[in-house]
């Protein structure tokens, strides 16, 4: 009886596997079917197995059904779409389709990878303070733009490795990672994906002969250029200029922080050395720095035996050596302090020079403004004087007109010798 039951179960399983897809369960109570693992001999068999499988998966309350269709089984795709399957993503050799089965539950299928990663390499030659820039062979617009070397990150590749690889491929320059400068995040770029662009600071490897060899396939030109000269070029995008300006700003902040740290360390070293020097002075202030052996022998000749005198003299010699070492230590410390103070003096001199230049610029601006104000005042005074002269001339002209009108009235009266006429002559 057990044998018969086992035989029936085996037949049922075989029958089911022949009429429906087995697939592989995922951790979300879904099924993944791979066309290479469960092929069909013809399209009719596929249609039959799909129909039976969907009925069975609905009864078992499965959630999402995935079909990974190999390119050689692409004839499956129209039938799957007719049965409610949607495209999820595609690779070079397969297409992934899915169908959400629960009717009372919203689909929570995540979209396929929607962000692309790119790197831009800001390559600096620290000895010459020059920047490595390239012009791409294929471009949009009237002229090619000068930009940073870089490109997209390959699958499974680290960001730093991608930046170093892009520079090597485009220019043959060997680089080493130094730091991350900035990140740019934008949307709806290639394939309507979002885009993350990492700008990475690289230094050239000085142990290797770094001669530029242009990539003929991708580049039109590449060269080294002074950083500030690059910012003054016209055929450079605002985005690339902002990357370089961000580097200059970070570099300036790092230098200021380094100078501040050096100044603080110099002050700490000075205070510590002065404290040590004070302690040494207190310790040895009642002893001679240099003791002559003859004086020691005179003082110990009558007081101590020969062995004790030798021990005393040895102790004094050791004491003298200790003092000499202490003096050398103090000298080294003060030498270090003087060097630090010289560096600080140079740094503060540069600051004072910058402030002096700024003051001169402001003074020139103020002087020029004063000149312009004086010229404007003189011009205004001239115009006022002209208007006054014009006003005086008009007034004299009006008086002449009044006199002429009076004479005309008198002539009219004399001519008519009759009743005077009423003339309305307005001035």
C-alpha positions as CSV (number, residue, x, y, z in Angstrom):
1,X,0.0,0.0,0.0
2,X,2.9,2.4,0.8
3,X,4.5,1.5,-2.5
4,X,1.3,2.3,-4.4
5,X,1.0,5.6,-2.7
6,X,4.6,6.6,-3.4
7,X,4.1,5.6,-7.1
8,X,1.0,7.8,-7.4
9,X,2.8,10.8,-5.8
10,X,5.7,10.4,-8.2
11,X,3.3,10.2,-11.2
12,X,1.5,13.3,-10.0
13,X,4.7,15.3,-9.6
14,X,5.9,14.2,-13.0
15,X,2.6,15.1,-14.6
16,X,2.6,18.5,-12.9
17,X,6.2,19.3,-14.0
18,X,5.3,18.4,-17.6
19,X,2.2,20.7,-17.6
20,X,3.4,23.6,-15.6
21,X,6.6,25.5,-14.7
22,X,8.4,24.6,-11.5
23,X,10.5,27.7,-11.2
24,X,12.4,28.8,-8.1
25,X,10.8,30.4,-5.0
26,X,12.2,33.7,-3.8
27,X,12.1,35.0,-0.3
28,X,9.1,37.2,-1.1
29,X,6.8,34.3,-1.9
30,X,7.3,34.7,-5.6
31,X,8.5,32.4,-8.4
32,X,11.4,32.9,-10.8
33,X,11.3,30.9,-14.1
34,X,14.4,30.7,-16.3
35,X,13.9,29.7,-19.9
36,X,17.3,28.1,-20.1
37,X,16.5,25.8,-17.1
38,X,12.9,24.9,-18.2
39,X,12.8,25.0,-22.0
40,X,9.8,24.2,-24.2
41,X,9.9,22.2,-27.4
42,X,7.5,24.5,-29.2
43,X,5.4,27.6,-28.6
44,X,2.2,25.6,-28.0
45,X,3.8,23.7,-25.1
46,X,4.9,27.1,-23.6
47,X,1.4,28.5,-23.9
48,X,-0.1,25.4,-22.2
49,X,2.4,25.4,-19.4
50,X,2.1,29.1,-18.8
51,X,-1.7,28.8,-18.5
52,X,-1.6,25.9,-16.1
53,X,1.2,27.5,-14.1
54,X,-0.7,30.8,-13.6
55,X,-3.8,29.0,-12.4
56,X,-1.7,27.0,-10.0
57,X,0.3,30.0,-8.7
58,X,-3.0,31.9,-8.1
59,X,-4.4,29.0,-6.0
60,X,-1.2,29.0,-3.9
61,X,-1.4,32.8,-3.4
62,X,2.0,33.5,-4.9
63,X,2.8,37.1,-5.2
64,X,5.2,38.1,-8.1
65,X,6.0,35.8,-11.0
66,X,9.3,36.5,-12.8
67,X,10.3,35.1,-16.3
68,X,13.9,35.4,-17.3
69,X,13.7,34.9,-21.1
70,X,16.9,34.0,-22.9
71,X,17.4,35.7,-26.3
72,X,17.0,32.3,-28.1
73,X,13.5,32.0,-26.5
74,X,12.3,35.5,-27.5
75,X,9.2,34.0,-29.1
76,X,7.9,33.6,-25.5
77,X,7.8,37.4,-25.0
78,X,4.5,38.2,-27.0
79,X,2.6,35.5,-25.2
80,X,3.8,36.7,-21.8
81,X,2.8,40.3,-22.5
82,X,-0.6,39.1,-23.7
83,X,-1.0,37.4,-20.3
84,X,-0.3,40.6,-18.3
85,X,3.5,40.4,-17.9
86,X,5.5,43.6,-18.0
87,X,9.1,44.4,-18.8
88,X,11.4,45.0,-15.8
89,X,14.9,45.1,-17.3
90,X,17.1,43.7,-20.0
91,X,20.6,42.6,-20.5
92,X,22.5,41.6,-23.7
93,X,21.4,38.0,-23.5
94,X,18.0,38.0,-21.7
95,X,14.8,40.0,-20.9
96,X,13.3,40.0,-17.4
97,X,9.4,40.2,-17.2
98,X,7.2,40.1,-14.2
99,X,3.5,39.8,-13.2
100,X,2.0,40.9,-9.9
101,X,-0.7,38.4,-8.9
102,X,-2.4,39.7,-5.8
103,X,-5.4,41.7,-6.8
104,X,-6.0,43.3,-3.4
105,X,-2.4,44.3,-2.7
106,X,-0.5,47.0,-4.4
107,X,2.7,46.0,-6.3
108,X,5.9,46.8,-4.4
109,X,8.3,45.7,-7.1
110,X,11.4,48.0,-7.0
111,X,12.5,49.6,-10.3
112,X,15.7,48.4,-11.9
113,X,19.0,50.2,-11.3
114,X,18.1,53.8,-12.0
115,X,21.4,55.7,-11.2
116,X,24.6,55.7,-13.2
117,X,28.0,56.4,-11.7
118,X,30.7,58.6,-13.2
119,X,34.0,59.9,-12.1
120,X,36.0,63.0,-13.0
121,X,39.7,63.1,-12.2
122,X,41.3,66.4,-11.1
123,X,44.9,65.5,-11.7
124,X,47.4,68.0,-10.2
125,X,51.2,68.2,-10.7
126,X,52.1,69.6,-7.3
127,X,55.6,70.7,-8.4
128,X,54.3,72.9,-11.3
129,X,50.8,73.5,-10.0
130,X,49.4,72.4,-13.4
131,X,46.1,70.7,-14.2
132,X,45.6,67.9,-16.7
133,X,42.7,68.6,-19.1
134,X,41.3,66.9,-22.2
135,X,39.1,67.7,-25.3
136,X,36.8,64.9,-26.4
137,X,36.8,63.8,-30.0
138,X,33.1,63.8,-30.4
139,X,31.2,66.9,-29.1
140,X,28.1,69.0,-29.4
141,X,28.4,72.7,-30.3
142,X,30.7,74.8,-32.4
143,X,33.9,73.9,-30.6
144,X,35.1,71.2,-28.2
145,X,35.2,72.0,-24.5
146,X,38.2,71.6,-22.2
147,X,37.2,69.2,-19.4
148,X,38.6,66.9,-16.7
149,X,39.4,63.4,-17.8
150,X,36.9,60.8,-16.6
151,X,34.0,58.6,-17.6
152,X,31.5,56.0,-16.3
153,X,32.3,53.4,-13.6
154,X,32.3,49.9,-14.9
155,X,30.3,47.1,-13.1
156,X,32.0,45.9,-10.0
157,X,34.6,48.7,-10.2
158,X,35.6,51.0,-7.3
159,X,35.3,54.8,-7.7
160,X,39.0,55.4,-7.1
161,X,40.1,52.6,-9.4
162,X,37.7,54.0,-12.1
163,X,39.3,57.5,-11.9
164,X,42.8,56.1,-12.1
165,X,41.9,53.9,-15.0
166,X,40.2,56.7,-17.0
167,X,43.2,58.9,-16.7
168,X,45.6,56.1,-17.7
169,X,43.4,55.1,-20.7
170,X,42.9,58.7,-22.0
171,X,46.4,60.2,-21.3
172,X,48.8,57.4,-20.2
173,X,49.4,59.3,-16.9
174,X,49.9,57.2,-13.8
175,X,48.1,58.6,-10.7
176,X,47.6,58.1,-7.0
177,X,44.5,58.9,-5.0
178,X,44.6,61.9,-2.7
179,X,41.1,62.9,-1.7
180,X,37.5,63.4,-2.8
181,X,36.7,66.9,-3.9
182,X,32.9,67.0,-4.5
183,X,29.8,65.1,-5.7
184,X,27.3,66.2,-8.4
185,X,23.9,64.5,-8.4
186,X,21.5,65.1,-11.3
187,X,18.5,63.4,-13.0
188,X,17.0,62.4,-16.3
189,X,20.4,62.0,-18.1
190,X,21.4,59.0,-20.2
191,X,18.6,56.4,-20.6
192,X,16.5,58.8,-18.3
193,X,18.6,57.6,-15.3
194,X,19.8,59.7,-12.5
195,X,23.6,60.4,-12.5
196,X,26.1,60.6,-9.7
197,X,29.4,62.2,-10.6
198,X,32.3,62.0,-8.2
199,X,35.2,64.4,-8.6
200,X,38.4,62.8,-7.3
201,X,41.7,64.5,-6.6
202,X,44.7,62.6,-8.0
203,X,48.4,63.2,-7.8
204,X,50.8,62.0,-10.5
205,X,53.2,59.2,-9.6
206,X,56.6,61.0,-9.7
207,X,58.5,57.7,-9.7
208,X,57.1,56.9,-13.2
209,X,57.9,58.7,-16.5
210,X,54.5,60.4,-17.1
211,X,54.6,61.5,-20.7
212,X,51.2,62.3,-22.2
213,X,50.1,59.9,-24.8
214,X,46.7,60.9,-26.2
215,X,44.0,58.3,-26.7
216,X,43.3,58.5,-30.5
217,X,40.0,56.8,-30.2
218,X,38.4,59.2,-27.6
219,X,40.3,62.4,-27.5
220,X,40.9,65.4,-29.8
221,X,43.6,66.9,-27.5
222,X,45.0,66.8,-24.0
223,X,47.6,68.9,-22.1
224,X,48.9,70.4,-18.8
225,X,47.7,73.9,-18.0
226,X,48.1,76.4,-15.1
227,X,45.1,76.1,-12.8
228,X,44.2,79.8,-13.0
229,X,44.7,79.9,-16.7
230,X,42.2,77.1,-17.1
231,X,39.6,79.2,-15.2
232,X,40.1,82.0,-17.7
233,X,39.4,79.9,-20.8
234,X,36.1,80.5,-22.6
235,X,35.5,77.0,-23.9
236,X,35.1,75.5,-20.4
237,X,31.7,74.7,-18.8
238,X,30.7,76.4,-15.6
239,X,30.4,73.0,-14.0
240,X,34.0,72.1,-14.7
241,X,35.1,75.5,-13.5
242,X,33.2,75.0,-10.3
243,X,35.0,71.7,-9.7
244,X,38.4,73.5,-10.0
245,X,37.3,76.4,-7.8
246,X,36.1,73.9,-5.2
247,X,39.6,72.4,-5.2
248,X,41.3,75.8,-4.8
249,X,39.0,76.7,-1.9
250,X,39.6,73.4,-0.1
251,X,43.4,73.8,-0.7
252,X,43.3,77.3,0.7
253,X,41.4,76.1,3.8
254,X,43.8,73.3,4.3
255,X,46.8,75.6,4.2
256,X,45.2,78.0,6.6
257,X,44.5,75.2,9.0
258,X,48.0,73.9,8.6
259,X,49.5,77.3,9.4
260,X,47.2,77.7,12.4
261,X,48.3,74.3,13.6
262,X,52.0,75.1,13.2
263,X,51.6,78.4,15.1
264,X,49.8,76.7,18.0
265,X,52.5,73.9,18.1
266,X,55.2,76.6,18.1
267,X,53.6,78.3,21.0
268,X,53.2,75.0,22.9
269,X,56.8,74.1,22.2
270,X,58.0,77.5,23.3
271,X,56.1,77.3,26.6
272,X,57.2,73.7,27.2
273,X,60.9,74.6,26.5
274,X,60.7,77.6,28.8
275,X,59.3,75.5,31.6
276,X,62.0,72.9,31.1
277,X,64.7,75.6,31.0
278,X,63.3,77.1,34.3
279,X,63.4,73.7,36.0
280,X,67.0,73.1,34.9
281,X,68.0,76.5,36.2
282,X,66.4,75.7,39.5
283,X,68.1,72.4,39.6
284,X,71.6,73.6,38.8
285,X,71.6,77.2,39.9
286,X,73.9,76.4,42.9
287,X,76.4,74.4,40.9
288,X,79.2,75.4,38.5
289,X,78.7,74.4,34.9
290,X,82.3,73.5,34.4
291,X,84.5,72.0,37.2
292,X,88.2,71.6,36.8
293,X,89.7,68.3,37.9
294,X,92.6,70.0,39.6
295,X,90.3,71.9,41.9
296,X,88.5,68.7,42.7
297,X,91.7,67.0,43.6
298,X,92.7,69.9,45.9
299,X,89.3,69.8,47.7
300,X,89.3,66.0,48.1
301,X,93.1,65.4,48.7
302,X,92.9,65.6,52.5
303,X,89.3,64.7,53.1
304,X,88.6,61.4,51.4
305,X,90.5,58.1,50.6
306,X,91.7,57.5,47.0
307,X,88.8,55.3,46.0
308,X,86.2,57.7,47.3
309,X,87.9,60.6,45.6
310,X,87.8,58.6,42.3
311,X,84.1,58.0,42.8
312,X,83.5,61.7,43.6
313,X,85.4,62.8,40.5
314,X,83.6,60.3,38.3
315,X,80.3,61.5,39.7
316,X,81.2,65.1,39.0
317,X,82.3,64.2,35.5
318,X,79.0,62.4,34.9
319,X,77.3,65.5,36.3
320,X,79.2,67.8,33.9
321,X,78.3,65.5,30.9
322,X,74.6,65.6,32.0
323,X,74.8,69.4,32.1
324,X,76.4,69.5,28.7
325,X,73.7,67.3,27.2
326,X,71.0,69.5,28.9
327,X,72.6,72.5,27.3
328,X,72.6,70.9,23.9
329,X,69.0,69.9,24.4
330,X,68.1,73.5,25.2
331,X,70.0,74.8,22.2
332,X,68.2,72.3,19.9
333,X,64.8,73.3,21.3
334,X,65.5,77.0,20.9
335,X,66.8,76.4,17.4
336,X,63.5,74.6,16.5
337,X,61.6,77.5,18.1
338,X,63.5,80.0,16.0
339,X,62.8,78.0,12.8
340,X,59.1,77.8,13.6
341,X,59.1,81.5,14.4
342,X,60.8,82.3,11.1
343,X,58.1,80.2,9.3
344,X,55.4,82.1,11.2
345,X,57.1,85.4,10.3
346,X,57.1,84.5,6.6
347,X,53.4,83.5,6.9
348,X,52.4,86.7,8.7
349,X,54.5,88.8,6.3
350,X,52.6,87.3,3.4
351,X,49.3,88.1,5.2
352,X,50.5,91.7,5.9
353,X,51.5,92.0,2.2
354,X,48.1,90.9,1.1
355,X,46.4,93.3,3.5
356,X,48.7,96.1,2.2
357,X,47.8,95.3,-1.4
358,X,44.1,95.2,-0.5
359,X,44.5,98.6,1.3
360,X,46.2,100.1,-1.8
361,X,43.4,98.8,-4.0
362,X,40.8,100.2,-1.7
363,X,42.7,103.6,-1.6
364,X,42.9,103.7,-5.4
365,X,39.2,102.9,-5.6
366,X,38.4,105.6,-3.1
367,X,40.7,108.1,-4.8
368,X,39.1,107.4,-8.2
369,X,35.6,107.7,-6.7
370,X,36.6,111.1,-5.2
371,X,37.9,112.2,-8.5
372,X,34.7,111.2,-10.3
373,X,32.7,113.0,-7.6
374,X,34.7,116.2,-8.0
375,X,34.3,116.1,-11.8
376,X,30.6,115.6,-11.4
377,X,30.4,118.6,-9.0
378,X,32.4,120.8,-11.4
379,X,30.1,119.7,-14.2
380,X,27.0,120.5,-12.2
381,X,28.4,124.0,-11.3
382,X,29.1,124.7,-14.9
383,X,25.6,123.8,-15.9
384,X,24.1,125.9,-13.1
385,X,26.2,128.9,-14.4
386,X,25.0,128.3,-18.0
387,X,21.4,128.2,-16.9
388,X,21.7,131.4,-14.9
389,X,23.2,133.2,-18.0
390,X,20.4,131.8,-20.2
391,X,17.9,133.0,-17.6
392,X,19.4,136.5,-17.6
393,X,19.4,136.6,-21.5
394,X,15.7,135.6,-21.6
395,X,14.8,138.2,-19.0
396,X,16.5,141.0,-21.1
397,X,14.8,139.7,-24.2
398,X,11.4,139.8,-22.5
399,X,12.0,143.4,-21.4
400,X,12.9,144.4,-25.0
401,X,9.7,142.8,-26.2
402,X,7.6,144.8,-23.6
403,X,9.2,148.0,-24.8
404,X,8.4,147.2,-28.4
405,X,4.8,146.4,-27.6
406,X,4.4,149.7,-25.9
407,X,5.8,151.5,-29.0
408,X,3.5,149.6,-31.3
409,X,0.5,150.6,-29.2
410,X,1.6,154.2,-29.3
411,X,2.0,154.1,-33.1
412,X,-1.4,152.6,-33.5
413,X,-3.0,155.4,-31.5
414,X,-1.2,158.1,-33.4
415,X,-2.1,156.5,-36.8
416,X,-5.8,156.1,-36.2
417,X,-6.3,159.5,-34.4
418,X,-9.5,158.2,-33.3
419,X,-10.8,156.2,-30.4
420,X,-8.1,154.1,-29.2
421,X,-8.3,150.4,-30.0
422,X,-8.2,147.8,-27.3
423,X,-5.3,145.5,-28.0
424,X,-4.9,142.2,-26.1
425,X,-1.2,141.5,-26.5
426,X,0.0,139.0,-24.0
427,X,3.6,138.8,-23.1
